[in-house]
Amino acid sequence: MAGTLNGFLGHTQSSTSWFNFYVNGRKFGEIGQAGAYAGAFGVLVIMTTGDGVACEEARSFFGNIELVSVKEGLGRNRAKCTSPKLAHKMIHDAAMRAIQRIETGVFKPFILKPPIEMKLELCRSDYADEYATRPGVERLDARTVRKVIKNSREIYHW
């Protein structure tokens, strides 16, 4: 997510306009958002692949899922990458393990309990000016807007 130390190409939706995004007071990135959206439909998150900090982020949201770190960030714009052939094998093997583990019941949908408060801190006040004109969005300060949603199916409705 945006602002993660050594997260390779770290961002949340936009690397130029979104600064921080919070759901019910917890900092969220795209991994958490996608998992919450999927969870609203009963869909499980069973595996994540990305850089090391993306995998740590996924574990913090979804628990003991399969993780495959195929690169290690050395800063926002630099990473040490696993070879494509090895990365492919690692991803394949983890996907097979994840599928086999589904029947154990270890995975649960990631469900957010309503009401769900979303706060978006933007990089500039003019971005917040635009968001504040949207239905259901409340302006909190120069760069922060807030919206309350009924369920995670609305997590992308800004």
Order of alpha helices (4+ residues) and beta strands (2+ residues): beta-beta-alpha-beta-alpha-beta-beta-alpha-beta-alpha-beta-beta
